[in-house]
Amino acid sequence: MISVYRGSDYFEAQLLRDLIEQAGVQVFLHGASLQGGLGEAAVMGHLSIMVNERDQSQAADVVMAYERGDFTLEDE
């Protein structure tokens, strides 16, 4: 398993997980269960999206597309 994302924003991690899964890649989100236990503690990078090594490139492409704004909804 290899990490393709590390962060502390639970909602962003969930969104990225879903986008990567839609690309056909099996995804494991580590650290999500820590969210409630950390409360207001300022802990950075406790969430990690892990994929199989063979899927690293495809998953990384999805993360880069997200960071570029390729999945942004446009106002009409």
C-alpha positions as CSV (number, residue, x, y, z in Angstrom):
1,M,0.0,0.0,0.0
2,I,1.2,3.5,-0.8
3,S,-0.1,6.9,0.3
4,V,-1.4,9.3,-2.5
5,Y,-2.8,11.9,-0.1
6,R,-2.1,13.1,3.4
7,G,-4.2,15.8,5.1
8,S,-6.4,16.8,8.0
9,D,-9.6,17.8,6.2
10,Y,-12.0,14.9,6.6
11,F,-14.5,16.1,4.0
12,E,-11.8,16.6,1.4
13,A,-10.4,13.2,2.1
14,Q,-13.8,11.6,1.7
15,L,-14.3,13.5,-1.6
16,L,-11.0,12.4,-2.9
17,R,-11.6,8.8,-1.8
18,D,-14.9,8.8,-3.8
19,L,-13.3,10.4,-6.9
20,I,-10.5,7.8,-6.8
21,E,-13.0,5.0,-6.4
22,Q,-15.0,6.3,-9.3
23,A,-11.8,5.9,-11.4
24,G,-11.9,2.2,-10.5
25,V,-9.2,2.1,-7.9
26,Q,-9.6,0.4,-4.5
27,V,-9.0,3.0,-1.8
28,F,-8.3,2.8,1.9
29,L,-8.8,5.9,4.1
30,H,-6.6,5.6,7.2
31,G,-7.1,7.9,10.2
32,A,-10.7,8.7,9.7
33,S,-11.6,7.0,13.0
34,L,-9.3,9.4,14.8
35,Q,-11.4,12.4,13.8
36,G,-13.8,12.3,16.7
37,G,-11.1,11.4,19.2
38,L,-8.9,14.4,18.3
39,G,-11.6,17.0,18.9
40,E,-10.2,20.4,18.7
41,A,-6.6,19.3,18.8
42,A,-4.5,20.8,16.0
43,V,-3.2,17.7,14.4
44,M,-2.1,17.9,10.8
45,G,-1.9,15.1,8.3
46,H,-3.7,12.4,10.3
47,L,-5.7,11.3,7.3
48,S,-4.1,9.2,4.6
49,I,-5.5,7.8,1.4
50,M,-3.8,4.5,0.5
51,V,-3.9,2.5,-2.7
52,N,-2.2,-0.6,-4.0
53,E,1.2,0.2,-5.6
54,R,0.0,-0.8,-9.0
55,D,-2.7,1.9,-8.8
56,Q,-0.5,4.7,-7.6
57,S,-0.2,6.5,-10.9
58,Q,-3.9,6.5,-11.6
59,A,-4.8,7.6,-8.1
60,A,-2.2,10.4,-8.1
61,D,-3.6,11.6,-11.4
62,V,-7.0,12.0,-9.8
63,V,-5.5,13.9,-6.8
64,M,-3.6,16.2,-9.1
65,A,-6.8,16.8,-11.2
66,Y,-8.7,17.7,-8.0
67,E,-5.9,20.1,-6.9
68,R,-6.0,21.8,-10.3
69,G,-9.7,22.3,-9.9
70,D,-10.8,19.9,-12.7
71,F,-13.8,18.8,-10.6
72,T,-15.0,22.3,-9.7
73,L,-18.6,23.0,-10.4
74,E,-19.1,26.0,-12.6
75,D,-21.7,28.7,-11.9
76,E,-24.3,29.1,-14.6
